[in-house]
Amino acid sequence: MNTHRSPVPVSFFGIAVGSLALANAWRVAARIWPVPAIVADLLTFAALAVWIVVLLAYAHKWLHHTAEARAELQHPVQSSFAALGPVSSLLAAIALLNYSRPIALVLFVVAAASQLALGMFLHGRFWQGGRKSELVTPAIYLPTVASSFVAGTASASFGWVHLGAVFFGAGVLSWLALESLILHRAAVHDPLPDALRPTLGIQLAPPVVGGVAYLSLTAGTPDLFAQVLLGYGLYQALLLLRLLPWVRQQPFTPSYWAFSFGVAALPTMAMRMVERGTSGPVEWVAPVLFVLANIAIGILVVGTLGQLQGKLLPAVPANSNDAAVRNGTDAQRAASVATQDAAAHGR
């Protein structure tokens, strides 16, 4: 039987997001500690390479597997991960700013416009209703909260603080509204299916990615609000550690990269606070968080490389019409099953 590799799922942009976020963490660390700055450059180049590969692979999907790409964008769970495309591109623009402002500026404009358009499309559809409660996961943060916070950070990096504040406002108020939906779903509905549990890693991102944006938009010693955001981020990190054995009932898949953005942003926020003059416990916890983030993302890299021999993008029959299989991730297959199940039971 003829087979081919399934096209990349849009969630693979999460690998680029985590890689670029870790590179940024190393760049901040090199400013406050005696760590080799060359590591930040090497990680940045590697992360940019990952971003380009995923971007080209996803473009290839739209050119040669258009029906699957469209179905993915219409799916109530999978579609949220499309926001990681503009998010990763904004992070790439921030990284490129260290080497070429004109290139970074062009990328920022394209990515910011894309994230705004995609956010309006996905969040507008959310407001139209009809989503089953079982399909509410932390992935709903991505089109509005994550993209707005990163756009705010990127705007500040170019010196446009007022524009960044607009994006930050959209992100923080969307976060507060959406978190209540996620907590309600967790409290009164059945547990997430095993394959969707790694998406809980996204829960760490809003307070610390938002905290990095807030610090980018302000000056001087970090204020009480910055400390509040860091405190909630630390609390979320501890909560996820408590839930990790439950999450790990799902064997390793690239969906575990959902943890990476928050894992990298947490020490980045702490380090930037230290850089700006915060003393006391934050000074002590920042290096610990930095080491743990490198270990965690290193584990993700090793796990992903271990799946390159066929598991990362499984071979499927050339005549297969099963979009869930061809999309290639357990999380996406579980989401498709959950959608069908909810429809079948009228929930």
C-alpha positions in Angstrom: 0.0 0.0 0.0 1.3 3.4 -0.9 1.8 5.7 2.0 2.9 9.3 2.7 3.8 11.4 5.7 0.9 13.3 7.2 1.3 17.1 6.9 2.4 19.1 9.9 -0.4 20.0 12.3 -0.6 23.8 13.0 0.2 23.0 16.7 3.8 22.4 15.6 4.3 26.2 15.7 4.4 25.6 19.5 7.9 24.1 19.0 9.1 27.3 17.4 7.4 29.4 20.2 9.1 27.4 23.0 12.5 27.5 21.2 12.4 31.3 20.6 11.2 31.9 24.2 14.1 29.9 25.6 16.6 31.8 23.4 15.2 35.1 24.7 15.6 33.8 28.3 19.3 33.2 27.6 19.7 36.7 26.2 18.3 38.2 29.4 20.4 35.8 31.5 23.5 37.0 29.7 22.8 40.6 30.7 22.6 39.9 34.5 24.8 36.8 35.1 28.2 35.6 33.8 26.8 33.1 31.3 28.2 33.0 27.7 26.3 35.3 25.4 27.2 33.1 22.5 24.7 30.5 23.8 21.9 33.0 23.3 23.0 33.6 19.7 23.3 29.9 18.9 19.9 29.2 20.5 18.4 32.1 18.6 19.7 30.9 15.2 18.5 27.3 16.0 15.1 28.6 17.0 14.8 30.8 13.9 15.7 27.7 11.8 12.9 25.7 13.5 10.5 28.5 12.9 11.3 28.7 9.2 11.0 24.9 8.8 7.6 24.8 10.5 6.5 27.9 8.6 7.5 26.3 5.2 6.0 23.0 6.1 2.7 24.6 7.1 2.7 26.7 3.9 3.2 23.4 2.0 0.2 22.0 3.8 -2.0 24.8 2.5 -0.7 24.3 -1.0 -1.0 20.6 -1.2 -3.4 19.5 1.5 -5.8 22.5 1.4 -8.9 20.6 2.6 -7.1 19.4 5.7 -5.7 22.8 6.5 -9.2 24.3 6.1 -10.7 21.6 8.3 -8.1 22.3 10.9 -8.9 26.0 10.9 -12.6 25.2 11.4 -12.1 22.7 14.3 -13.1 24.1 17.7 -9.9 23.0 19.4 -7.3 22.7 16.6 -8.0 26.1 15.2 -6.8 27.9 18.4 -3.3 26.6 17.7 -3.2 28.5 14.4 -2.5 31.6 16.6 0.9 30.2 17.3 1.9 31.0 13.7 1.7 34.8 14.3 2.9 34.4 17.9 6.1 32.6 16.7 6.6 35.2 14.0 6.3 38.0 16.5 8.9 36.3 18.7 11.1 35.8 15.6 10.8 39.6 14.9 11.9 40.3 18.5 14.9 37.9 18.0 15.8 39.4 14.6 15.8 42.9 16.1 19.2 42.1 17.5 20.6 41.6 14.0 18.5 43.6 11.5 15.9 46.2 12.4 14.5 46.5 8.8 13.9 42.8 8.5 12.5 42.6 12.0 10.2 45.5 11.3 8.7 44.0 8.2 8.1 40.7 10.0 6.5 42.5 12.9 4.1 44.3 10.7 3.0 41.1 8.9 2.8 39.1 12.1 0.9 41.8 14.1 -1.6 42.2 11.3 -2.0 38.4 11.0 -2.5 37.9 14.7 -5.1 40.6 14.8 -7.0 39.3 11.8 -6.8 35.7 13.0 -7.9 36.7 16.5 -10.9 38.5 15.1 -11.8 35.5 13.0 -11.4 32.9 15.8 -12.7 34.9 18.7 -15.6 36.2 16.6 -16.6 32.6 15.9 -16.3 31.9 19.6 -18.9 34.7 20.3 -21.3 33.1 17.9 -21.8 30.3 20.3 -22.3 26.6 19.8 -19.1 25.3 21.3 -19.5 22.2 23.5 -18.2 22.7 27.0 -16.1 19.5 26.7 -14.0 21.3 24.0 -13.1 24.3 26.2 -9.4 24.0 26.9 -6.6 26.4 27.7 -6.0 26.5 24.0 -8.7 29.2 23.8 -6.1 31.6 25.3 -4.0 31.5 22.2 -5.9 33.6 19.6 -6.4 36.6 21.9 -4.3 36.4 25.1 -1.0 35.0 23.9 -1.0 36.9 20.7 -1.9 40.2 22.3 0.7 39.9 25.0 3.5 39.0 22.6 2.4 41.8 20.2 2.7 44.1 23.2 6.2 43.0 24.0 7.2 43.2 20.4 5.8 46.7 20.1 7.7 47.8 23.1 10.9 46.3 21.6 10.5 48.6 18.7 9.9 51.6 21.0 6.2 51.8 20.4 5.1 51.7 24.1 1.6 53.2 23.5 0.8 50.6 20.8 2.1 47.9 23.1 -0.2 49.1 25.9 -3.2 48.7 23.6 -2.2 45.1 22.8 -1.5 44.5 26.5 -4.9 45.7 27.5 -6.6 43.4 25.0 -4.6 40.5 26.3 -5.1 41.0 30.0 -8.9 41.6 29.9 -9.3 38.6 27.5 -7.3 36.5 29.9 -9.5 37.3 32.9 -12.7 36.6 30.9 -11.5 33.3 29.4 -9.9 31.8 32.6 -13.4 31.7 34.2 -14.6 29.6 31.3 -11.7 27.1 31.7 -12.2 26.8 35.5 -15.9 26.3 35.0 -15.3 23.5 32.5 -12.8 21.8 34.8 -15.1 22.1 37.8 -18.4 20.8 36.4 -17.6 18.6 33.4 -15.8 15.3 32.8 -11.9 15.3 33.0 -10.0 16.1 29.8 -9.2 13.1 27.7 -5.7 11.8 28.2 -4.5 13.2 24.8 -5.8 16.7 25.5 -4.3 17.0 29.0 -0.9 18.4 27.8 -2.8 21.5 26.7 -3.0 22.4 30.4 0.6 23.5 30.1 -0.8 26.6 28.3 -2.3 27.6 31.7 1.1 28.7 32.9 1.7 31.2 30.1 -0.8 34.1 30.6 0.6 35.5 33.9 4.2 35.3 32.9 4.0 36.1 29.2 1.8 39.0 30.3 4.3 39.9 33.0 7.1 40.0 30.4 4.9 42.3 28.3 4.1 44.5 31.3 7.8 44.9 32.2 8.6 45.8 28.5 6.0 48.6 28.7 7.1 50.1 32.1 10.4 51.4 33.5 12.1 51.5 36.9 11.8 49.0 39.7 9.0 46.6 39.1 5.8 47.6 40.9 3.2 45.6 42.9 1.3 44.6 39.8 4.4 42.9 38.3 5.0 41.0 41.5 1.3 40.0 41.5 1.7 38.5 38.0 4.9 36.7 39.0 3.2 35.3 42.1 0.3 33.9 40.1 2.7 32.5 37.6 4.6 30.7 40.4 1.4 29.4 41.8 0.3 28.1 38.3 3.7 26.4 38.0 3.3 24.6 41.3 -0.2 23.6 40.3 1.0 22.1 37.1 3.7 20.2 39.0 0.9 18.7 41.1 -1.0 17.7 38.0 2.0 16.4 36.1 1.5 12.7 37.0 -2.1 13.0 35.8 -1.1 14.8 32.6 1.7 12.2 31.9 -0.9 9.4 31.5 -0.7 10.6 27.9 2.7 9.3 26.4 5.0 11.9 25.0 3.9 13.7 21.9 4.8 17.1 20.5 1.6 18.4 22.3 3.8 18.6 25.4 5.4 21.7 23.9 2.3 23.5 25.2 4.3 23.8 28.4 7.3 25.4 26.8 6.1 29.0 26.4 5.2 29.4 30.0 8.2 27.4 31.2 10.5 29.8 29.4 8.6 33.0 30.2 8.6 32.3 33.9 12.4 32.7 34.5 12.5 35.4 31.8 10.1 37.5 33.8 11.9 36.9 37.1 15.3 37.7 35.5 13.9 40.9 34.0 12.7 41.9 37.4 16.1 41.3 38.9 17.6 43.3 36.0 15.3 46.2 36.9 16.3 46.2 40.6 14.0 43.7 42.4 15.7 42.1 45.3 14.9 39.5 47.9 13.2 36.2 47.1 13.0 36.9 43.3 16.8 37.2 43.2 17.1 33.7 44.7 14.3 32.0 42.7 15.3 33.4 39.3 18.4 31.2 38.7 16.5 28.1 39.9 13.7 28.8 37.5 16.2 29.4 34.7 17.9 26.0 35.3 14.6 24.2 35.5 13.4 25.8 32.3 16.4 24.6 30.4 16.0 21.1 31.8 12.3 21.0 30.9 12.7 22.3 27.4 15.8 20.0 26.9 13.5 17.1 27.8 11.0 18.2 25.2 13.8 18.5 22.6 15.1 15.0 23.3 11.6 13.6 23.2 10.8 15.3 19.9 14.1 14.2 18.3 13.3 10.6 19.5 10.1 10.7 17.4 11.8 11.7 14.1 11.9 8.1 13.0 8.3 8.0 12.0 6.3 8.9 15.1 6.5 12.7 14.7 4.6 12.6 11.3 3.2 9.1 11.0 2.8 7.5 7.6 -0.8 7.2 6.4 -2.3 5.4 3.5 -2.2 7.5 0.3 -5.9 7.1 -0.2 -6.9 7.8 3.3 -9.7 10.4 3.8 -9.4 10.4 7.6 -8.3 14.0 8.3 -7.8 13.3 12.0 -5.2 10.7 11.2 -3.5 12.8 8.5 -3.3 15.8 10.9 -0.8 13.6 12.8 -1.1 14.2 16.5 -2.9 12.3 19.3 -4.2 15.5 20.7 -5.9 16.4 17.5 -7.4 12.9 17.0 -8.8 13.1 20.6 -10.3 16.5 19.8 -12.0 15.1 16.7 -13.3 12.2 18.7 -14.5 14.5 21.4 -16.4 16.7 18.9 -18.1 13.7 17.4 -19.0 12.3 20.8 -20.5 15.6 22.0 -22.6 15.9 18.8 -23.7 12.3 19.1 -24.9 12.7 22.6 -26.4 16.2 22.0 -24.3 17.8 24.7 
